[in-house]
Amino acid sequence: MAGETIVQGGGTVTQAYGCTAWGLANRSEWNCPNRSCGPFGFHAGIDIAAAPGARPYLTAVGYGRVMQIGRLGGYCGGLGPNAIGIISGPWVIWYGHASVALVRGGDQVVPGQALGRMGSLGCSTGNHVHFEVLPIGSSSGCDSVNPAPFLSSWPGRPPAPPPAPTPDPGPVGTAAGSPAWAYLLGAGALLALAARKG
């Protein structure tokens, strides 16, 4: 079993990260000269399949904010129209091939939250999740990092609490922000002083 934290009930790794025999044989992955994999042989994530017939929930293992839904590309549809990209720390965590997304762009996510349901949309040969980690700002799988450490925790932190409300200063007069009653008291004191002098 693998990916118990991101796949409800866990699953089986069907393709590892990096240069894979399947990618080379099918020439369907990334063409990354810097990875020394051969043409189109670099797999930028980990594929985890569920039990036959199961379509479990995909869950968050850390804090983050949904950057976008959908990542299309290539000749066969990339990670699909419901792929979920989540910013966490300096990384974007991708859940690819989802059949449906249960979050929207801009949503904050927390550990254990259901993000979507496993599927086979986009460039996919079966029901599974493609789990990928990219630096923020990159869209190339050639820039990906090994996602295995992210299966159990992400680098993101809980969102900061909202700022405390500021106390209401009450009514404000026209004299340098002083309350109206202070302004009137000051004017009255000046009148009394003038009367005493006269």
Phi and psi in degrees as GROMACS dihedral restraints (atoms count N, CA, C in turn):
[ dihedral_restraints ]
;  ai    aj    ak    al  type     phi  dphi    fc
    3     4     5     6     1  -151.6    20    10
    4     5     6     7     1   158.0    20    10
    6     7     8     9     1    65.7    20    10
    7     8     9    10     1    30.0    20    10
    9    10    11    12     1   -57.4    20    10
   10    11    12    13     1   -26.6    20    10
   12    13    14    15     1   -79.9    20    10
   13    14    15    16     1   -26.3    20    10
   15    16    17    18     1  -107.1    20    10
   16    17    18    19     1   -15.6    20    10
   18    19    20    21     1  -121.5    20    10
   19    20    21    22     1   123.1    20    10
   21    22    23    24     1   -57.8    20    10
   22    23    24    25     1   117.5    20    10
   24    25    26    27     1    85.7    20    10
   25    26    27    28     1    -2.1    20    10
   27    28    29    30     1    80.6    20    10
   28    29    30    31     1  -172.7    20    10
   30    31    32    33     1  -174.4    20    10
   31    32    33    34     1  -167.4    20    10
   33    34    35    36     1  -119.8    20    10
   34    35    36    37     1   131.7    20    10
   36    37    38    39     1   -70.7    20    10
   37    38    39    40     1   121.8    20    10
   39    40    41    42     1  -105.5    20    10
   40    41    42    43     1   -18.8    20    10
   42    43    44    45     1  -151.4    20    10
   43    44    45    46     1   127.6    20    10
   45    46    47    48     1   -81.2    20    10
   46    47    48    49     1   176.9    20    10
   48    49    50    51     1   -83.2    20    10
   49    50    51    52     1   141.8    20    10
   51    52    53    54     1   105.5    20    10
   52    53    54    55     1  -153.8    20    10
   54    55    56    57     1   -74.2    20    10
   55    56    57    58     1   119.7    20    10
   57    58    59    60     1  -123.1    20    10
   58    59    60    61     1   147.9    20    10
   60    61    62    63     1   -62.0    20    10
   61    62    63    64     1   -38.3    20    10
   63    64    65    66     1   -63.8    20    10
   64    65    66    67     1   -44.5    20    10
   66    67    68    69     1   -61.0    20    10
   67    68    69    70     1   -43.2    20    10
   69    70    71    72     1   -66.2    20    10
   70    71    72    73     1   -42.8    20    10
   72    73    74    75     1   -66.4    20    10
   73    74    75    76     1   -35.6    20    10
   75    76    77    78     1  -100.8    20    10
   76    77    78    79     1    -6.6    20    10
   78    79    80    81     1    46.6    20    10
   79    80    81    82     1    48.5    20    10
   81    82    83    84     1  -122.7    20    10
   82    83    84    85     1     6.7    20    10
   84    85    86    87     1  -107.2    20    10
   85    86    87    88     1  -157.3    20    10
   87    88    89    90     1   -80.4    20    10
   88    89    90    91     1   142.3    20    10
   90    91    92    93     1   -96.0    20    10
   91    92    93    94     1    97.3    20    10
   93    94    95    96     1  -121.5    20    10
   94    95    96    97     1    95.0    20    10
   96    97    98    99     1   -55.5    20    10
   97    98    99   100     1   -31.6    20    10
   99   100   101   102     1   -73.8    20    10
  100   101   102   103     1    -7.6    20    10
  102   103   104   105     1  -100.5    20    10
  103   104   105   106     1    -7.0    20    10
  105   106   107   108     1    53.6    20    10
  106   107   108   109     1    43.9    20    10
  108   109   110   111     1  -101.1    20    10
  109   110   111   112     1   -11.8    20    10
  111   112   113   114     1    89.3    20    10
  112   113   114   115     1   169.0    20    10
  114   115   116   117     1   -64.4    20    10
  115   116   117   118     1   126.6    20    10
  117   118   119   120     1    54.8    20    10
  118   119   120   121     1    41.7    20    10
  120   121   122   123     1  -116.8    20    10
  121   122   123   124     1     4.0    20    10
  123   124   125   126     1   -96.6    20    10
  124   125   126   127     1   118.2    20    10
  126   127   128   129     1   -94.0    20    10
  127   128   129   130     1   119.9    20    10
  129   130   131   132     1   -86.3    20    10
  130   131   132   133     1     3.9    20    10
  132   133   134   135     1  -150.6    20    10
  133   134   135   136     1  -164.2    20    10
  135   136   137   138     1  -116.2    20    10
  136   137   138   139     1   131.8    20    10
  138   139   140   141     1   -98.2    20    10
  139   140   141   142     1   128.5    20    10
  141   142   143   144     1  -125.4    20    10
  142   143   144   145     1   120.9    20    10
  144   145   146   147     1  -101.7    20    10
  145   146   147   148     1   148.3    20    10
  147   148   149   150     1   -90.9    20    10
  148   149   150   151     1   177.0    20    10
  150   151   152   153     1   -60.5    20    10
  151   152   153   154     1   150.9    20    10
  153   154   155   156     1   -52.8    20    10
  154   155   156   157     1   131.6    20    10
  156   157   158   159     1    84.3    20    10
  157   158   159   160     1   -14.4    20    10
  159   160   161   162     1   -82.9    20    10
  160   161   162   163     1   144.9    20    10
  162   163   164   165     1  -133.0    20    10
  163   164   165   166     1    72.2    20    10
  165   166   167   168     1   -75.9    20    10
  166   167   168   169     1   168.1    20    10
  168   169   170   171     1   -72.3    20    10
  169   170   171   172     1   147.8    20    10
  171   172   173   174     1   -99.6    20    10
  172   173   174   175     1   131.2    20    10
  174   175   176   177     1  -123.6    20    10
  175   176   177   178     1   152.7    20    10
  177   178   179   180     1   -77.5    20    10
  178   179   180   181     1   143.7    20    10
  180   181   182   183     1  -113.1    20    10
  181   182   183   184     1    11.4    20    10
  183   184   185   186     1  -165.3    20    10
  184   185   186   187     1  -172.3    20    10
  186   187   188   189     1   -92.7    20    10
  187   188   189   190     1   149.1    20    10
  189   190   191   192     1  -179.4    20    10
  190   191   192   193     1  -175.9    20    10
  192   193   194   195     1  -131.1    20    10
  193   194   195   196     1   133.9    20    10
  195   196   197   198     1   -67.4    20    10
  196   197   198   199     1   119.4    20    10
  198   199   200   201     1   -82.4    20    10
  199   200   201   202     1   -46.2    20    10
  201   202   203   204     1  -162.6    20    10
  202   203   204   205     1   161.7    20    10
  204   205   206   207     1  -114.6    20    10
  205   206   207   208     1   127.7    20    10
  207   208   209   210     1    98.1    20    10
  208   209   210   211     1   132.6    20    10
  210   211   212   213     1  -147.3    20    10
  211   212   213   214     1    94.5    20    10
  213   214   215   216     1   -98.9    20    10
  214   215   216   217     1   154.7    20    10
  216   217   218   219     1   166.4    20    10
  217   218   219   220     1   175.4    20    10
  219   220   221   222     1    67.2    20    10
  220   221   222   223     1  -168.9    20    10
  222   223   224   225     1   -85.2    20    10
  223   224   225   226     1   -11.2    20    10
  225   226   227   228     1  -130.1    20    10
  226   227   228   229     1    15.6    20    10
  228   229   230   231     1   105.2    20    10
  229   230   231   232     1     9.5    20    10
  231   232   233   234     1    56.6    20    10
  232   233   234   235     1  -137.4    20    10
  234   235   236   237     1   -87.3    20    10
  235   236   237   238     1     0.3    20    10
  237   238   239   240     1    97.4    20    10
  238   239   240   241     1   165.1    20    10
  240   241   242   243     1   -71.9    20    10
  241   242   243   244     1   -15.7    20    10
  243   244   245   246     1  -113.6    20    10
  244   245   246   247     1    15.0    20    10
  246   247   248   249     1   -60.1    20    10
  247   248   249   250     1   145.1    20    10
  249   250   251   252     1  -115.7    20    10
  250   251   252   253     1   117.9    20    10
  252   253   254   255     1  -108.6    20    10
  253   254   255   256     1   122.9    20    10
  255   256   257   258     1  -122.9    20    10
  256   257   258   259     1   124.9    20    10
  258   259   260   261     1   -79.0    20    10
  259   260   261   262     1   126.3    20    10
  261   262   263   264     1  -141.6    20    10
  262   263   264   265     1   111.3    20    10
  264   265   266   267     1    60.6    20    10
  265   266   267   268     1  -133.8    20    10
  267   268   269   270     1   -89.0    20    10
  268   269   270   271     1    13.3    20    10
  270   271   272   273     1  -121.5    20    10
  271   272   273   274     1   158.3    20    10
  273   274   275   276     1  -112.0    20    10
  274   275   276   277     1   122.1    20    10
  276   277   278   279     1   -96.5    20    10
  277   278   279   280     1   123.8    20    10
  279   280   281   282     1  -109.9    20    10
  280   281   282   283     1   134.3    20    10
  282   283   284   285     1  -113.5    20    10
  283   284   285   286     1   105.1    20    10
  285   286   287   288     1   -97.6    20    10
  286   287   288   289     1   157.8    20    10
  288   289   290   291     1    73.2    20    10
  289   290   291   292     1    14.7    20    10
  291   292   293   294     1   -58.9    20    10
  292   293   294   295     1   144.0    20    10
  294   295   296   297     1   -77.8    20    10
  295   296   297   298     1   -30.1    20    10
  297   298   299   300     1  -152.9    20    10
  298   299   300   301     1   143.0    20    10
  300   301   302   303     1   -98.8    20    10
  301   302   303   304     1   136.7    20    10
  303   304   305   306     1  -104.5    20    10
  304   305   306   307     1     6.4    20    10
  306   307   308   309     1  -127.7    20    10
  307   308   309   310     1   167.3    20    10
  309   310   311   312     1  -127.0    20    10
  310   311   312   313     1   162.3    20    10
  312   313   314   315     1   -54.8    20    10
  313   314   315   316     1   134.1    20    10
  315   316   317   318     1    93.7    20    10
  316   317   318   319     1   -15.9    20    10
  318   319   320   321     1   -65.7    20    10
  319   320   321   322     1   142.0    20    10
  321   322   323   324     1   -85.3    20    10
  322   323   324   325     1   139.1    20    10
  324   325   326   327     1  -120.2    20    10
  325   326   327   328     1   152.4    20    10
  327   328   329   330     1  -128.5    20    10
  328   329   330   331     1   158.9    20    10
  330   331   332   333     1   -54.8    20    10
  331   332   333   334     1   135.5    20    10
  333   334   335   336     1    87.6    20    10
  334   335   336   337     1    -7.6    20    10
  336   337   338   339     1   -71.9    20    10
  337   338   339   340     1   137.9    20    10
  339   340   341   342     1   -72.6    20    10
  340   341   342   343     1   126.3    20    10
  342   343   344   345     1  -102.5    20    10
  343   344   345   346     1   -33.5    20    10
  345   346   347   348     1  -175.6    20    10
  346   347   348   349     1  -171.2    20    10
  348   349   350   351     1  -120.6    20    10
  349   350   351   352     1   141.1    20    10
  351   352   353   354     1   -57.6    20    10
  352   353   354   355     1   145.7    20    10
  354   355   356   357     1  -155.9    20    10
  355   356   357   358     1  -158.8    20    10
  357   358   359   360     1  -144.1    20    10
  358   359   360   361     1    36.8    20    10
  360   361   362   363     1   -85.6    20    10
  361   362   363   364     1   155.3    20    10
  363   364   365   366     1    84.2    20    10
  364   365   366   367     1  -152.3    20    10
  366   367   368   369     1   -82.7    20    10
  367   368   369   370     1    88.6    20    10
  369   370   371   372     1  -145.1    20    10
  370   371   372   373     1   147.7    20    10
  372   373   374   375     1  -113.4    20    10
  373   374   375   376     1     9.8    20    10
  375   376   377   378     1   173.7    20    10
  376   377   378   379     1   171.6    20    10
  378   379   380   381     1   -69.5    20    10
  379   380   381   382     1   111.0    20    10
  381   382   383   384     1  -166.0    20    10
  382   383   384   385     1   172.2    20    10
  384   385   386   387     1  -115.1    20    10
  385   386   387   388     1   133.9    20    10
  387   388   389   390     1   -97.3    20    10
  388   389   390   391     1   115.0    20    10
  390   391   392   393     1  -105.4    20    10
  391   392   393   394     1   117.0    20    10
  393   394   395   396     1  -136.0    20    10
  394   395   396   397     1   147.5    20    10
  396   397   398   399     1  -129.0    20    10
  397   398   399   400     1   122.4    20    10
  399   400   401   402     1  -123.0    20    10
  400   401   402   403     1   151.1    20    10
  402   403   404   405     1   -65.2    20    10
  403   404   405   406     1   146.0    20    10
  405   406   407   408     1   -56.0    20    10
  406   407   408   409     1   135.5    20    10
  408   409   410   411     1    97.2    20    10
  409   410   411   412     1   -11.1    20    10
  411   412   413   414     1  -102.6    20    10
  412   413   414   415     1   144.3    20    10
  414   415   416   417     1  -120.8    20    10
  415   416   417   418     1     5.6    20    10
  417   418   419   420     1   -99.8    20    10
  418   419   420   421     1   128.1    20    10
  420   421   422   423     1   -61.9    20    10
  421   422   423   424     1   -20.3    20    10
  423   424   425   426     1   -63.8    20    10
  424   425   426   427     1   -21.0    20    10
  426   427   428   429     1   -92.5    20    10
  427   428   429   430     1     0.4    20    10
  429   430   431   432     1   -66.6    20    10
  430   431   432   433     1   161.1    20    10
  432   433   434   435     1  -116.8    20    10
  433   434   435   436     1   161.7    20    10
  435   436   437   438     1   -59.1    20    10
  436   437   438   439     1   118.3    20    10
  438   439   440   441     1   -81.9    20    10
  439   440   441   442     1    -3.1    20    10
  441   442   443   444     1   -53.9    20    10
  442   443   444   445     1   -45.3    20    10
  444   445   446   447     1   -64.0    20    10
  445   446   447   448     1   -21.8    20    10
  447   448   449   450     1   -83.3    20    10
  448   449   450   451     1    -6.9    20    10
  450   451   452   453     1   -67.0    20    10
  451   452   453   454     1   -22.7    20    10
  453   454   455   456     1  -112.8    20    10
  454   455   456   457     1   -16.7    20    10
  456   457   458   459     1  -164.6    20    10
  457   458   459   460     1   147.9    20    10
  459   460   461   462     1  -107.1    20    10
  460   461   462   463     1   163.7    20    10
  462   463   464   465     1   -82.2    20    10
  463   464   465   466     1    -7.6    20    10
  465   466   467   468     1   -65.5    20    10
  466   467   468   469     1   161.5    20    10
  468   469   470   471     1  -120.3    20    10
  469   470   471   472     1   160.0    20    10
  471   472   473   474     1   -59.1    20    10
  472   473   474   475     1   146.5    20    10
  474   475   476   477     1   -61.9    20    10
  475   476   477   478     1   146.7    20    10
  477   478   479   480     1   -65.6    20    10
  478   479   480   481     1   144.6    20    10
  480   481   482   483     1   -66.6    20    10
  481   482   483   484     1   155.0    20    10
  483   484   485   486     1   -64.4    20    10
  484   485   486   487     1   150.7    20    10
  486   487   488   489     1   -64.1    20    10
  487   488   489   490     1   148.4    20    10
  489   490   491   492     1   -66.0    20    10
  490   491   492   493     1   143.7    20    10
  492   493   494   495     1   -66.5    20    10
  493   494   495   496     1   144.8    20    10
  495   496   497   498     1   -82.7    20    10
  496   497   498   499     1   143.9    20    10
  498   499   500   501     1   -63.9    20    10
  499   500   501   502     1   147.2    20    10
  501   502   503   504     1   -76.4    20    10
  502   503   504   505     1   120.4    20    10
  504   505   506   507     1   -74.7    20    10
  505   506   507   508     1    -6.2    20    10
  507   508   509   510     1    84.1    20    10
  508   509   510   511     1  -173.1    20    10
  510   511   512   513     1   -64.9    20    10
  511   512   513   514     1   144.5    20    10
  513   514   515   516     1  -115.8    20    10
  514   515   516   517     1   133.0    20    10
  516   517   518   519     1   -87.3    20    10
  517   518   519   520     1  -167.9    20    10
  519   520   521   522     1   -97.9    20    10
  520   521   522   523     1    -8.5    20    10
  522   523   524   525     1   -94.5    20    10
  523   524   525   526     1    93.1    20    10
  525   526   527   528     1    52.7    20    10
  526   527   528   529     1    38.1    20    10
  528   529   530   531     1    77.4    20    10
  529   530   531   532     1     7.5    20    10
  531   532   533   534     1   -71.5    20    10
  532   533   534   535     1   148.5    20    10
  534   535   536   537     1   -59.0    20    10
  535   536   537   538     1   151.4    20    10
  537   538   539   540     1   -59.4    20    10
  538   539   540   541     1   -38.9    20    10
  540   541   542   543     1   -65.1    20    10
  541   542   543   544     1   -34.4    20    10
  543   544   545   546     1   -68.2    20    10
  544   545   546   547     1   -38.2    20    10
  546   547   548   549     1   -62.8    20    10
  547   548   549   550     1   -43.0    20    10
  549   550   551   552     1   -68.1    20    10
  550   551   552   553     1   -39.2    20    10
  552   553   554   555     1   -62.3    20    10
  553   554   555   556     1   -40.7    20    10
  555   556   557   558     1   -64.4    20    10
  556   557   558   559     1   -41.5    20    10
  558   559   560   561     1   -65.2    20    10
  559   560   561   562     1   -39.3    20    10
  561   562   563   564     1   -64.7    20    10
  562   563   564   565     1   -39.0    20    10
  564   565   566   567     1   -64.2    20    10
  565   566   567   568     1   -38.8    20    10
  567   568   569   570     1   -65.6    20    10
  568   569   570   571     1   -39.9    20    10
  570   571   572   573     1   -65.6    20    10
  571   572   573   574     1   -41.5    20    10
  573   574   575   576     1   -63.7    20    10
  574   575   576   577     1   -39.9    20    10
  576   577   578   579     1   -65.5    20    10
  577   578   579   580     1   -40.4    20    10
  579   580   581   582     1   -65.5    20    10
  580   581   582   583     1   -40.2    20    10
  582   583   584   585     1   -64.5    20    10
  583   584   585   586     1   -37.5    20    10
  585   586   587   588     1   -67.2    20    10
  586   587   588   589     1   -38.4    20    10
  588   589   590   591     1   -70.8    20    10
  589   590   591   592     1   -32.7    20    10
